[in-house]
């Protein structure tokens, strides 16, 4: 089975390749024409993931997988949410996004750990060549926002995110402090990928 991964992010692609290899799924690279310039205007991660997957599937006539992910902070009413990548204005400016996040939390008086609850969400959508949805899943990871960056691994808001779910070896550590394998075991993307692989494996087994 071949699936187009609708992302230019090499790190994400490597994660998907590791997961899908045992299933015999070949991930196609982004066509030379490039991916459609999808306007991510849906109110939630699932809606944006579906829109990206559908537009790329229809554009190239192949099975297509897309994701949308971000951070939601309770004290900020769920912000930055679907605007995570552009929270400070420019897309993908991690330093500016993190600085704005801390400024916003200070402005609402969220100074205690209990006031800084947050969670990451990753929505994945797999569309058939005709644009219809074959699988849609979501993964979440819960924690709180740190006062200052911790660790030097990964990207985005990871340096400010402390994983606090009980019962895991990674509990009490920042996402940017974790080794890739440890983070993948508890992260929003790792959990969504596991659900997607489970659903995809079931479909492949049922295939005549």
DOVO-977329 format. One record per residue (C-alpha): residue number from 1; residue in three letters; x, y, z. Coordinates in steps of 0.05 Angstrom, whole numbers, padded with zeros to 5 digits. Example, Ala and Ser with C-alpha at 12.3 -4.5 7.8 and 13.67 -1.06 7.14 Angstrom:
+-----+------+--------+--------+--------+
! pos ! code !     xx !     yy !     zz !
+-----+------+--------+--------+--------+
!   1 !  ala !  00246 ! -00090 !  00156 !
!   2 !  ser !  00273 ! -00021 !  00143 !
+-----+------+--------+--------+--------+
//
This chain:
+-----+------+--------+--------+--------+
! pos ! code !     xx !     yy !     zz !
+-----+------+--------+--------+--------+
!   1 !  unk !  00000 !  00000 !  00000 !
!   2 !  unk !  00025 !  00070 ! -00017 !
!   3 !  unk !  00005 !  00132 !  00022 !
!   4 !  unk !  00024 !  00204 !  00008 !
!   5 !  unk !  00046 !  00240 !  00071 !
!   6 !  unk !  00022 !  00311 !  00064 !
!   7 !  unk !  00079 !  00346 !  00101 !
!   8 !  unk !  00147 !  00374 !  00085 !
!   9 !  unk !  00170 !  00363 !  00156 !
!  10 !  unk !  00227 !  00313 !  00154 !
!  11 !  unk !  00222 !  00297 !  00228 !
!  12 !  unk !  00149 !  00279 !  00223 !
!  13 !  unk !  00163 !  00237 !  00162 !
!  14 !  unk !  00216 !  00197 !  00199 !
!  15 !  unk !  00166 !  00182 !  00254 !
!  16 !  unk !  00114 !  00157 !  00205 !
!  17 !  unk !  00164 !  00115 !  00167 !
!  18 !  unk !  00186 !  00078 !  00230 !
!  19 !  unk !  00115 !  00064 !  00249 !
!  20 !  unk !  00090 !  00041 !  00181 !
!  21 !  unk !  00150 ! -00001 !  00161 !
!  22 !  unk !  00124 ! -00066 !  00195 !
!  23 !  unk !  00057 ! -00057 !  00160 !
!  24 !  unk !  00087 ! -00057 !  00091 !
!  25 !  unk !  00063 !  00014 !  00077 !
!  26 !  unk !  00105 !  00057 !  00031 !
!  27 !  unk !  00103 !  00131 !  00045 !
!  28 !  unk !  00106 !  00173 ! -00018 !
!  29 !  unk !  00145 !  00237 ! -00019 !
!  30 !  unk !  00114 !  00305 ! -00035 !
!  31 !  unk !  00105 !  00311 ! -00111 !
!  32 !  unk !  00148 !  00360 ! -00149 !
!  33 !  unk !  00087 !  00404 ! -00159 !
!  34 !  unk !  00083 !  00412 ! -00084 !
!  35 !  unk !  00024 !  00405 ! -00037 !
!  36 !  unk ! -00039 !  00446 ! -00045 !
!  37 !  unk ! -00037 !  00511 ! -00006 !
!  38 !  unk ! -00091 !  00491 !  00042 !
!  39 !  unk ! -00123 !  00547 !  00083 !
!  40 !  unk ! -00127 !  00519 !  00154 !
!  41 !  unk ! -00191 !  00554 !  00174 !
!  42 !  unk ! -00227 !  00499 !  00212 !
!  43 !  unk ! -00241 !  00510 !  00286 !
!  44 !  unk ! -00207 !  00446 !  00310 !
!  45 !  unk ! -00147 !  00402 !  00294 !
!  46 !  unk ! -00189 !  00346 !  00266 !
!  47 !  unk ! -00222 !  00392 !  00216 !
!  48 !  unk ! -00156 !  00421 !  00191 !
!  49 !  unk ! -00124 !  00352 !  00185 !
!  50 !  unk ! -00183 !  00327 !  00145 !
!  51 !  unk ! -00182 !  00388 !  00099 !
!  52 !  unk ! -00108 !  00380 !  00085 !
!  53 !  unk ! -00114 !  00306 !  00072 !
!  54 !  unk ! -00175 !  00313 !  00026 !
!  55 !  unk ! -00145 !  00369 ! -00016 !
!  56 !  unk ! -00080 !  00332 ! -00028 !
!  57 !  unk ! -00116 !  00266 ! -00042 !
!  58 !  unk ! -00160 !  00299 ! -00095 !
!  59 !  unk ! -00101 !  00337 ! -00124 !
!  60 !  unk ! -00057 !  00275 ! -00135 !
!  61 !  unk ! -00108 !  00218 ! -00136 !
!  62 !  unk ! -00073 !  00176 ! -00082 !
!  63 !  unk ! -00086 !  00155 ! -00010 !
!  64 !  unk ! -00063 !  00214 !  00032 !
!  65 !  unk ! -00047 !  00224 !  00106 !
!  66 !  unk ! -00045 !  00293 !  00139 !
!  67 !  unk ! -00039 !  00318 !  00210 !
!  68 !  unk ! -00054 !  00380 !  00250 !
!  69 !  unk ! -00029 !  00390 !  00320 !
!  70 !  unk ! -00018 !  00443 !  00373 !
!  71 !  unk ! -00020 !  00465 !  00446 !
!  72 !  unk ! -00081 !  00484 !  00487 !
!  73 !  unk ! -00072 !  00520 !  00554 !
!  74 !  unk ! -00130 !  00520 !  00603 !
!  75 !  unk ! -00115 !  00589 !  00633 !
!  76 !  unk ! -00116 !  00620 !  00563 !
!  77 !  unk ! -00183 !  00590 !  00545 !
!  78 !  unk ! -00152 !  00536 !  00501 !
!  79 !  unk ! -00104 !  00583 !  00464 !
!  80 !  unk ! -00061 !  00580 !  00424 !
!  81 !  unk ! -00099 !  00518 !  00398 !
!  82 !  unk ! -00105 !  00515 !  00323 !
!  83 !  unk ! -00063 !  00578 !  00319 !
!  84 !  unk ! -00004 !  00546 !  00354 !
!  85 !  unk !  00045 !  00553 !  00297 !
!  86 !  unk !  00027 !  00626 !  00285 !
!  87 !  unk !  00013 !  00647 !  00357 !
!  88 !  unk !  00063 !  00705 !  00354 !
!  89 !  unk !  00048 !  00722 !  00281 !
!  90 !  unk !  00099 !  00688 !  00236 !
!  91 !  unk !  00090 !  00614 !  00222 !
!  92 !  unk !  00139 !  00569 !  00258 !
!  93 !  unk !  00175 !  00623 !  00299 !
!  94 !  unk !  00185 !  00578 !  00360 !
!  95 !  unk !  00223 !  00629 !  00402 !
!  96 !  unk !  00170 !  00683 !  00391 !
!  97 !  unk !  00113 !  00634 !  00404 !
!  98 !  unk !  00143 !  00611 !  00469 !
!  99 !  unk !  00157 !  00681 !  00492 !
! 100 !  unk !  00086 !  00702 !  00478 !
! 101 !  unk !  00059 !  00642 !  00515 !
! 102 !  unk !  00097 !  00660 !  00578 !
! 103 !  unk !  00076 !  00733 !  00571 !
! 104 !  unk !  00002 !  00714 !  00564 !
! 105 !  unk !  00005 !  00668 !  00625 !
! 106 !  unk !  00036 !  00723 !  00666 !
! 107 !  unk ! -00017 !  00772 !  00643 !
! 108 !  unk ! -00073 !  00728 !  00670 !
! 109 !  unk ! -00037 !  00714 !  00735 !
! 110 !  unk ! -00024 !  00640 !  00721 !
! 111 !  unk !  00038 !  00635 !  00764 !
! 112 !  unk !  00026 !  00570 !  00803 !
! 113 !  unk !  00036 !  00501 !  00771 !
! 114 !  unk ! -00038 !  00485 !  00784 !
! 115 !  unk ! -00057 !  00546 !  00742 !
! 116 !  unk ! -00015 !  00525 !  00682 !
! 117 !  unk ! -00049 !  00461 !  00659 !
! 118 !  unk ! -00042 !  00447 !  00585 !
! 119 !  unk ! -00046 !  00392 !  00534 !
! 120 !  unk ! -00020 !  00376 !  00465 !
! 121 !  unk ! -00067 !  00348 !  00411 !
! 122 !  unk ! -00049 !  00313 !  00346 !
! 123 !  unk ! -00104 !  00297 !  00296 !
! 124 !  unk ! -00089 !  00250 !  00238 !
! 125 !  unk ! -00134 !  00239 !  00178 !
! 126 !  unk ! -00125 !  00188 !  00122 !
! 127 !  unk ! -00165 !  00201 !  00059 !
! 128 !  unk ! -00178 !  00156 ! -00001 !
! 129 !  unk ! -00160 !  00180 ! -00071 !
! 130 !  unk ! -00231 !  00206 ! -00080 !
! 131 !  unk ! -00224 !  00250 ! -00018 !
! 132 !  unk ! -00268 !  00209 !  00028 !
! 133 !  unk ! -00243 !  00196 !  00099 !
! 134 !  unk ! -00218 !  00126 !  00113 !
! 135 !  unk ! -00190 !  00137 !  00183 !
! 136 !  unk ! -00188 !  00195 !  00232 !
! 137 !  unk ! -00156 !  00192 !  00301 !
! 138 !  unk ! -00131 !  00239 !  00355 !
! 139 !  unk ! -00078 !  00233 !  00409 !
! 140 !  unk ! -00068 !  00278 !  00470 !
! 141 !  unk ! -00013 !  00288 !  00522 !
! 142 !  unk ! -00027 !  00326 !  00586 !
! 143 !  unk !  00018 !  00368 !  00629 !
! 144 !  unk !  00033 !  00439 !  00649 !
! 145 !  unk !  00072 !  00499 !  00624 !
! 146 !  unk !  00140 !  00512 !  00656 !
! 147 !  unk !  00165 !  00580 !  00679 !
! 148 !  unk !  00225 !  00575 !  00632 !
! 149 !  unk !  00250 !  00529 !  00577 !
! 150 !  unk !  00279 !  00462 !  00598 !
! 151 !  unk !  00319 !  00415 !  00554 !
! 152 !  unk !  00347 !  00423 !  00484 !
! 153 !  unk !  00311 !  00369 !  00443 !
! 154 !  unk !  00254 !  00376 !  00394 !
! 155 !  unk !  00218 !  00439 !  00374 !
! 156 !  unk !  00156 !  00482 !  00381 !
! 157 !  unk !  00130 !  00488 !  00452 !
! 158 !  unk !  00166 !  00426 !  00477 !
! 159 !  unk !  00217 !  00465 !  00519 !
! 160 !  unk !  00160 !  00494 !  00560 !
! 161 !  unk !  00118 !  00431 !  00566 !
! 162 !  unk !  00124 !  00388 !  00629 !
! 163 !  unk !  00092 !  00319 !  00622 !
! 164 !  unk !  00053 !  00305 !  00685 !
! 165 !  unk !  00008 !  00244 !  00671 !
! 166 !  unk !  00019 !  00194 !  00728 !
! 167 !  unk !  00045 !  00124 !  00719 !
! 168 !  unk !  00098 !  00135 !  00665 !
! 169 !  unk !  00173 !  00136 !  00669 !
! 170 !  unk !  00172 !  00202 !  00631 !
! 171 !  unk !  00126 !  00236 !  00683 !
! 172 !  unk !  00157 !  00299 !  00713 !
! 173 !  unk !  00203 !  00312 !  00654 !
! 174 !  unk !  00198 !  00364 !  00599 !
! 175 !  unk !  00184 !  00341 !  00528 !
! 176 !  unk !  00249 !  00374 !  00506 !
! 177 !  unk !  00287 !  00332 !  00557 !
! 178 !  unk !  00263 !  00265 !  00532 !
! 179 !  unk !  00299 !  00218 !  00485 !
! 180 !  unk !  00260 !  00208 !  00420 !
! 181 !  unk !  00237 !  00138 !  00438 !
! 182 !  unk !  00213 !  00160 !  00507 !
! 183 !  unk !  00176 !  00220 !  00480 !
! 184 !  unk !  00143 !  00179 !  00425 !
! 185 !  unk !  00115 !  00132 !  00477 !
! 186 !  unk !  00075 !  00187 !  00512 !
! 187 !  unk !  00069 !  00245 !  00463 !
! 188 !  unk !  00006 !  00267 !  00428 !
! 189 !  unk !  00035 !  00249 !  00360 !
! 190 !  unk !  00062 !  00182 !  00384 !
! 191 !  unk ! -00006 !  00163 !  00412 !
! 192 !  unk ! -00043 !  00186 !  00349 !
! 193 !  unk !  00006 !  00147 !  00305 !
! 194 !  unk ! -00005 !  00084 !  00347 !
! 195 !  unk ! -00081 !  00090 !  00339 !
! 196 !  unk ! -00074 !  00102 !  00264 !
! 197 !  unk ! -00028 !  00042 !  00256 !
! 198 !  unk ! -00076 ! -00002 !  00295 !
! 199 !  unk ! -00134 !  00020 !  00251 !
! 200 !  unk ! -00094 !  00014 !  00187 !
! 201 !  unk ! -00068 ! -00055 !  00206 !
! 202 !  unk ! -00139 ! -00079 !  00217 !
! 203 !  unk ! -00160 ! -00054 !  00148 !
! 204 !  unk ! -00101 ! -00086 !  00114 !
! 205 !  unk ! -00116 ! -00153 !  00147 !
! 206 !  unk ! -00188 ! -00149 !  00123 !
! 207 !  unk ! -00166 ! -00134 !  00052 !
! 208 !  unk ! -00180 ! -00193 !  00005 !
+-----+------+--------+--------+--------+
//
